[in-house]
């Protein structure tokens, strides 16, 4: 069980690395983020130019000087370590090893990964393949960078949409200190986990704690859902503009157990510009209790407090 932390809110959004890795930090700072998420390469391509020493040093210097306190990396969408196709599985293992190396080069601790999808196998068999693949990855890539399995909506053939499935993977991974969880609110809701009232909110997190343990929760993706609870359809919506509604996010952002867990928006902006996230950030800050707003007043998020 995680204990309450009296630190500043870690909250922000996904930022582009276009023009240089350090530019993601600057983009995050421009809208008051205290946490951001990035890709370290194109998320739709296998190959990537190596990160140079100069690029890494520049990024680390800017990060150290920045008001952004947390940077999470998201792995390529092409990776499917749950595939039973030998070629795809091997490519995915290699790509994941590369991604972990890139995180290490930049001095970052967490890599968010979609668990995988089955191809001609059962869900149980796919979970076994995922765990076996992670064991191979961790045996070959020796670092302290953690893989954070992201819960899915259960759309199509994807696995990892229940806490039990994520726990099954975790149970079979040998190097458990290298594995954690990233909860996506839209995915969880679409998979059938409700957050809309205090009673169901508490029930969802009690279930998570019982099956996985809250200490495994290292990051969150903050998204409303366009589709109903249990639909298994992954469609992100702006905060308060979807089916989940504002109460779910009010409960989450005032839950002091999770205050210092990095939380990043992945809402459906159109042009990839940082300022497109501002309305959602304002909405979230408006939901904070007076007590929790005081924990934000000396952070970059304070700019939104002036309007609250």
C-alpha positions as a Python dict, from the first residue, in 0.01 Angstrom:
ca = {
    (1, 'X'): (0, 0, 0),
    (2, 'X'): (139, 338, -100),
    (3, 'X'): (155, 596, 174),
    (4, 'X'): (56, 958, 146),
    (5, 'X'): (324, 1191, 7),
    (6, 'X'): (326, 1565, 71),
    (7, 'X'): (509, 1667, -244),
    (8, 'X'): (415, 1872, -547),
    (9, 'X'): (175, 1739, -808),
    (10, 'X'): (353, 1566, -1098),
    (11, 'X'): (130, 1648, -1392),
    (12, 'X'): (167, 1736, -1759),
    (13, 'X'): (133, 1593, -2106),
    (14, 'X'): (302, 1409, -2391),
    (15, 'X'): (558, 1633, -2567),
    (16, 'X'): (723, 1615, -2908),
    (17, 'X'): (1103, 1575, -2937),
    (18, 'X'): (1104, 1747, -3277),
    (19, 'X'): (1420, 1957, -3313),
    (20, 'X'): (1601, 1786, -3025),
    (21, 'X'): (1529, 1590, -2709),
    (22, 'X'): (1576, 1899, -2494),
    (23, 'X'): (1298, 2071, -2690),
    (24, 'X'): (1046, 1840, -2523),
    (25, 'X'): (1154, 1984, -2186),
    (26, 'X'): (1113, 2340, -2316),
    (27, 'X'): (771, 2261, -2460),
    (28, 'X'): (662, 2114, -2128),
    (29, 'X'): (791, 2416, -1938),
    (30, 'X'): (604, 2650, -2173),
    (31, 'X'): (268, 2527, -2041),
    (32, 'X'): (371, 2466, -1680),
    (33, 'X'): (418, 2089, -1685),
    (34, 'X'): (588, 1927, -1388),
    (35, 'X'): (586, 1590, -1570),
    (36, 'X'): (600, 1499, -1938),
    (37, 'X'): (610, 1190, -2159),
    (38, 'X'): (813, 1152, -2479),
    (39, 'X'): (901, 907, -2752),
    (40, 'X'): (1277, 882, -2810),
    (41, 'X'): (1222, 790, -3177),
    (42, 'X'): (942, 760, -3430),
    (43, 'X'): (673, 547, -3271),
    (44, 'X'): (579, 402, -3610),
    (45, 'X'): (922, 286, -3727),
    (46, 'X'): (1157, 9, -3616),
    (47, 'X'): (1484, 184, -3695),
    (48, 'X'): (1618, 493, -3522),
    (49, 'X'): (1932, 704, -3535),
    (50, 'X'): (2144, 643, -3224),
    (51, 'X'): (2136, 912, -2956),
    (52, 'X'): (2469, 1093, -2964),
    (53, 'X'): (2666, 1180, -2652),
    (54, 'X'): (2607, 1549, -2728),
    (55, 'X'): (2230, 1501, -2757),
    (56, 'X'): (2219, 1305, -2432),
    (57, 'X'): (2431, 1561, -2245),
    (58, 'X'): (2221, 1851, -2373),
    (59, 'X'): (1899, 1677, -2270),
    (60, 'X'): (2028, 1586, -1924),
    (61, 'X'): (2155, 1940, -1864),
    (62, 'X'): (1823, 2093, -1964),
    (63, 'X'): (1630, 1838, -1755),
    (64, 'X'): (1844, 1907, -1449),
    (65, 'X'): (1784, 2282, -1480),
    (66, 'X'): (1416, 2246, -1561),
    (67, 'X'): (1099, 2289, -1359),
    (68, 'X'): (988, 1962, -1523),
    (69, 'X'): (1059, 1701, -1254),
    (70, 'X'): (964, 1379, -1432),
    (71, 'X'): (1012, 1249, -1787),
    (72, 'X'): (856, 917, -1885),
    (73, 'X'): (932, 744, -2217),
    (74, 'X'): (672, 558, -2423),
    (75, 'X'): (791, 266, -2636),
    (76, 'X'): (712, 225, -3005),
    (77, 'X'): (363, 103, -3093),
    (78, 'X'): (519, -153, -3329),
    (79, 'X'): (658, -363, -3045),
    (80, 'X'): (458, -679, -2976),
    (81, 'X'): (648, -908, -2742),
    (82, 'X'): (333, -1120, -2711),
    (83, 'X'): (339, -1229, -3074),
    (84, 'X'): (369, -1601, -3148),
    (85, 'X'): (521, -1513, -3486),
    (86, 'X'): (891, -1578, -3434),
    (87, 'X'): (1009, -1295, -3660),
    (88, 'X'): (780, -1036, -3503),
    (89, 'X'): (866, -1153, -3153),
    (90, 'X'): (1240, -1135, -3216),
    (91, 'X'): (1213, -793, -3379),
    (92, 'X'): (1009, -675, -3083),
    (93, 'X'): (1258, -808, -2828),
    (94, 'X'): (1543, -640, -3013),
    (95, 'X'): (1346, -313, -3039),
    (96, 'X'): (1261, -319, -2668),
    (97, 'X'): (1627, -373, -2578),
    (98, 'X'): (1713, -74, -2799),
    (99, 'X'): (1444, 140, -2637),
    (100, 'X'): (1572, 57, -2289),
    (101, 'X'): (1922, 151, -2401),
    (102, 'X'): (1796, 484, -2530),
    (103, 'X'): (1629, 555, -2195),
    (104, 'X'): (1953, 469, -2018),
    (105, 'X'): (2146, 701, -2250),
    (106, 'X'): (1913, 989, -2164),
    (107, 'X'): (1927, 906, -1792),
    (108, 'X'): (1555, 823, -1768),
    (109, 'X'): (1403, 557, -1544),
    (110, 'X'): (1072, 443, -1695),
    (111, 'X'): (967, 301, -2032),
    (112, 'X'): (593, 252, -2086),
    (113, 'X'): (507, -52, -2297),
    (114, 'X'): (182, -193, -2435),
    (115, 'X'): (198, -559, -2322),
    (116, 'X'): (116, -710, -2661),
    (117, 'X'): (-151, -883, -2865),
    (118, 'X'): (-211, -1246, -2949),
    (119, 'X'): (-174, -1391, -3296),
    (120, 'X'): (-332, -1734, -3322),
    (121, 'X'): (-287, -1809, -2953),
    (122, 'X'): (-506, -1792, -2645),
    (123, 'X'): (-480, -1498, -2406),
    (124, 'X'): (-312, -1721, -2148),
    (125, 'X'): (-51, -1835, -2400),
    (126, 'X'): (9, -1474, -2504),
    (127, 'X'): (72, -1374, -2141),
    (128, 'X'): (331, -1651, -2112),
    (129, 'X'): (506, -1532, -2429),
    (130, 'X'): (513, -1175, -2296),
    (131, 'X'): (672, -1284, -1967),
    (132, 'X'): (926, -1504, -2148),
    (133, 'X'): (1011, -1214, -2380),
    (134, 'X'): (1063, -977, -2087),
    (135, 'X'): (1292, -1232, -1922),
    (136, 'X'): (1501, -1242, -2239),
    (137, 'X'): (1508, -863, -2260),
    (138, 'X'): (1614, -815, -1897),
    (139, 'X'): (1879, -1087, -1928),
    (140, 'X'): (2036, -906, -2225),
    (141, 'X'): (1983, -541, -2129),
    (142, 'X'): (2136, -487, -1787),
    (143, 'X'): (2028, -152, -1645),
    (144, 'X'): (1799, -5, -1383),
    (145, 'X'): (1545, 122, -1637),
    (146, 'X'): (1200, -18, -1558),
    (147, 'X'): (943, -135, -1810),
    (148, 'X'): (598, -12, -1712),
    (149, 'X'): (327, -235, -1857),
    (150, 'X'): (35, -18, -1964),
    (151, 'X'): (-310, -162, -1911),
    (152, 'X'): (-507, -191, -2236),
    (153, 'X'): (-874, -145, -2320),
    (154, 'X'): (-900, -505, -2442),
    (155, 'X'): (-966, -392, -2797),
    (156, 'X'): (-917, -655, -3069),
    (157, 'X'): (-659, -915, -2971),
    (158, 'X'): (-472, -704, -2714),
    (159, 'X'): (-406, -849, -2370),
    (160, 'X'): (-331, -680, -2040),
    (161, 'X'): (-678, -533, -1998),
    (162, 'X'): (-741, -686, -1657),
    (163, 'X'): (-538, -648, -1341),
    (164, 'X'): (-523, -1028, -1325),
    (165, 'X'): (-356, -1048, -1666),
    (166, 'X'): (-96, -790, -1569),
    (167, 'X'): (-36, -981, -1243),
    (168, 'X'): (8, -1306, -1437),
    (169, 'X'): (283, -1147, -1645),
    (170, 'X'): (449, -1001, -1336),
    (171, 'X'): (440, -1338, -1157),
    (172, 'X'): (639, -1502, -1437),
    (173, 'X'): (905, -1231, -1474),
    (174, 'X'): (1227, -1319, -1294),
    (175, 'X'): (1374, -970, -1249),
    (176, 'X'): (1071, -812, -1081),
    (177, 'X'): (1252, -493, -987),
    (178, 'X'): (1258, -408, -1360),
    (179, 'X'): (879, -421, -1399),
    (180, 'X'): (604, -180, -1294),
    (181, 'X'): (262, -61, -1410),
    (182, 'X'): (130, 247, -1589),
    (183, 'X'): (-248, 289, -1561),
    (184, 'X'): (-431, 458, -1847),
    (185, 'X'): (-764, 588, -1717),
    (186, 'X'): (-944, 558, -2053),
    (187, 'X'): (-816, 204, -2108),
    (188, 'X'): (-917, 97, -1757),
    (189, 'X'): (-1264, 245, -1797),
    (190, 'X'): (-1314, 83, -2138),
    (191, 'X'): (-1200, -248, -1990),
    (192, 'X'): (-1472, -227, -1726),
    (193, 'X'): (-1309, -52, -1429),
    (194, 'X'): (-1528, 236, -1314),
    (195, 'X'): (-1414, 559, -1142),
    (196, 'X'): (-1725, 776, -1160),
    (197, 'X'): (-1840, 762, -797),
    (198, 'X'): (-1650, 736, -470),
    (199, 'X'): (-1772, 381, -408),
    (200, 'X'): (-1669, 238, -746),
    (201, 'X'): (-1349, 446, -747),
    (202, 'X'): (-1247, 294, -415),
    (203, 'X'): (-1348, -53, -532),
    (204, 'X'): (-1130, -25, -845),
    (205, 'X'): (-820, 77, -652),
    (206, 'X'): (-883, -181, -379),
    (207, 'X'): (-892, -443, -652),
    (208, 'X'): (-570, -309, -805),
    (209, 'X'): (-399, -315, -465),
    (210, 'X'): (-517, -668, -389),
    (211, 'X'): (-415, -812, -727),
    (212, 'X'): (-102, -610, -814),
    (213, 'X'): (-16, -386, -520),
    (214, 'X'): (-18, -7, -534),
    (215, 'X'): (360, 2, -501),
    (216, 'X'): (383, -128, -859),
    (217, 'X'): (200, 180, -990),
    (218, 'X'): (470, 413, -1126),
    (219, 'X'): (288, 633, -1381),
    (220, 'X'): (-56, 725, -1516),
    (221, 'X'): (-199, 836, -1848),
    (222, 'X'): (-485, 1080, -1797),
    (223, 'X'): (-763, 1050, -2055),
    (224, 'X'): (-1142, 1059, -2059),
    (225, 'X'): (-1322, 799, -2271),
    (226, 'X'): (-1548, 846, -2572),
    (227, 'X'): (-1691, 497, -2524),
    (228, 'X'): (-1888, 339, -2236),
    (229, 'X'): (-1744, 151, -1940),
    (230, 'X'): (-1673, -207, -2042),
    (231, 'X'): (-1694, -134, -2416),
    (232, 'X'): (-1334, -249, -2473),
    (233, 'X'): (-1302, 33, -2729),
    (234, 'X'): (-996, 258, -2691),
    (235, 'X'): (-1104, 613, -2779),
    (236, 'X'): (-952, 896, -2576),
    (237, 'X'): (-1154, 1209, -2498),
    (238, 'X'): (-1080, 1548, -2346),
    (239, 'X'): (-1115, 1566, -1968),
    (240, 'X'): (-1481, 1597, -1869),
    (241, 'X'): (-1592, 1575, -2231),
    (242, 'X'): (-1624, 1196, -2236),
    (243, 'X'): (-1828, 930, -2060),
    (244, 'X'): (-1611, 924, -1747),
    (245, 'X'): (-1694, 1281, -1650),
    (246, 'X'): (-1529, 1523, -1408),
    (247, 'X'): (-1600, 1341, -1081),
    (248, 'X'): (-1367, 1054, -1175),
    (249, 'X'): (-1077, 1295, -1223),
    (250, 'X'): (-1164, 1495, -913),
    (251, 'X'): (-1139, 1175, -709),
    (252, 'X'): (-811, 1074, -874),
    (253, 'X'): (-632, 1408, -850),
    (254, 'X'): (-731, 1458, -487),
    (255, 'X'): (-619, 1107, -390),
    (256, 'X'): (-300, 1186, -201),
    (257, 'X'): (-169, 832, -245),
    (258, 'X'): (-110, 917, -609),
    (259, 'X'): (-16, 1285, -588),
    (260, 'X'): (351, 1233, -670),
    (261, 'X'): (300, 964, -934),
    (262, 'X'): (373, 1118, -1279),
    (263, 'X'): (45, 1178, -1462),
    (264, 'X'): (46, 1280, -1828),
    (265, 'X'): (-234, 1375, -2062),
    (266, 'X'): (-273, 1190, -2391),
    (267, 'X'): (-594, 1366, -2491),
    (268, 'X'): (-671, 1390, -2867),
    (269, 'X'): (-509, 1721, -2964),
    (270, 'X'): (-513, 1797, -3337),
    (271, 'X'): (-189, 1975, -3416),
    (272, 'X'): (59, 1841, -3161),
    (273, 'X'): (109, 2183, -3001),
    (274, 'X'): (175, 2212, -2626),
    (275, 'X'): (-84, 2486, -2578),
    (276, 'X'): (-357, 2249, -2695),
    (277, 'X'): (-325, 2073, -2359),
    (278, 'X'): (-389, 2389, -2155),
    (279, 'X'): (-771, 2355, -2133),
    (280, 'X'): (-739, 2003, -1991),
    (281, 'X'): (-467, 2112, -1749),
    (282, 'X'): (-688, 2400, -1633),
    (283, 'X'): (-980, 2162, -1589),
    (284, 'X'): (-773, 1929, -1371),
    (285, 'X'): (-633, 2207, -1151),
    (286, 'X'): (-985, 2343, -1101),
    (287, 'X'): (-1080, 2002, -958),
    (288, 'X'): (-820, 2015, -680),
    (289, 'X'): (-936, 2071, -324),
    (290, 'X'): (-822, 2388, -150),
    (291, 'X'): (-580, 2177, 54),
    (292, 'X'): (-421, 2022, -253),
    (293, 'X'): (-410, 2351, -441),
    (294, 'X'): (-168, 2468, -171),
    (295, 'X'): (69, 2188, -275),
    (296, 'X'): (63, 2327, -628),
    (297, 'X'): (97, 2699, -555),
    (298, 'X'): (478, 2694, -554),
    (299, 'X'): (509, 2489, -875),
    (300, 'X'): (477, 2586, -1243),
    (301, 'X'): (116, 2466, -1224),
    (302, 'X'): (50, 2774, -1009),
    (303, 'X'): (-31, 2972, -1325),
    (304, 'X'): (-361, 2786, -1346),
    (305, 'X'): (-444, 2854, -983),
    (306, 'X'): (-479, 3222, -1064),
    (307, 'X'): (-781, 3135, -1276),
    (308, 'X'): (-931, 2878, -1039),
}
